[in-house]
Amino acid sequence: MSEMRTMLVSSMERLLATECAPEVVNAAEKGEWPAKLWQALVDAGMTRAWLPEAEGGSGVGLGDVLAVLRAAGRHAAPVPLAETLLAGWMLSSSGMEVPDGPLTVAPVRARERLSLKKSGKGWTLSGAAGGVPWGGQAAHRVAIAWVGRQEYVVRIDGAAGKVRSARNLAGEPRDELTFDGVALGADAVAKAPAGVSQGELFRRGALARAALMAGATEKAMAHSLRYANERVQFGKPIGKFQSVQQQLALMSGEVAAACIAVEAAGASGGSGLAEAACAKVRVGEAAGVAAALAHQIHAAIGVTFEHTLHHSTRRLWSWREEFGAETDWAGYLGHWLIDLGAEGLWPAMTNQTGIPVAA
């Protein structure tokens, strides 16, 4: 781990340990915006870390961003940090100003599209996007919209359009946004540059979710180890029983695999499509196993509201489906391998040439 990444993660851990107590997570799941936590992230520069230094950011790389998101996942931080970082990347790459406040991105489902139409000196936006994280609470939404086959980056005021509120299993806002000819100024629209697209947003969103899930599996593992050492049954901690030791060993392997998959994707520097697909698939699989084993080890207490294991496991179950589930990304990998043919398989497996991402 680089010195910069170590500093970032240490700072993030200290911040979350202070400002992201279980009561904050519980309150957020009931609809209360965690203003103090968000402001602490802003003050620490975490919300703009992916931006160039000239734009008030830290200019950190993808691997550093994923490490920060792993920390957020460990603490179940109930804020759109990943979405704000993604939105900042889209706007900055397009030469647009990055506004203050919490941001989100859309569409987050692979087959949804928003359409853009020229209207005088400005534009109008139409279409619907479902499952948008914090869609109704974000100060601005940053979206990919289409004019024919050309993609554009658009910045949408948080009050524009219609919002149908919804939440995922973890109690996080996942709203449906509808835009019916919403007017946008010329300064709120830019042609998407090379490297910015709906497919790329989907890929980076999948990586962000993989990082959050890796952190949540780490926290579920920590909960399980602590409980196994504290819970006494038949005169000794349950962690002394071979069956529980086996569960912990299996869980440890899955957590390690998840973290390595995310680190490998981060080491690609943002260009490894194959790494992103593999990370979302492998971390998703690990999430299912880790959550199940954690609840087996905790037994009845693990499903109570008072115990905070559910902060991790409900997010694992929710995040697996977002920005593409394992089956979606495995399908992309399968089609890529088929298209390569027999002669292209070995070079691709050894060079990691990447895969196309469906729009």
Secondary structure, 3 states (H helix, E strand, C coil): CCHHHHHHHHHHHHHHHHHCCHHHHHHHHCCCCCHHHHHHHHHCCHHHCCCCHHHCCCCCCHHHHHHHHHHHHHCCCCCCHHHHHHHHHHHHHCCCCCCCCCEEEECCCCCCCEEEEEECCEEEEEEEEEEEECCCCCCEEEEEEEECCEEEEEEEECCCCEEECCECCCCCEEEEEEEEEEEECHHHEEECCCCCCHHHHHHHHHHHHHHHHHHHHHHHHHHHHHHHHHCEECCEEHHHCHHHHHHHHHHHHHHHHHHHHHHHHHHCCCCCHHHHHHHHHHHHHHHHHHHHHHHHHHHHHHHCCCCCHHHHHHHHHHHCCCCCCHHHHHHHHHHHHHHHHHHHHHHHHHHCCCCCCCC
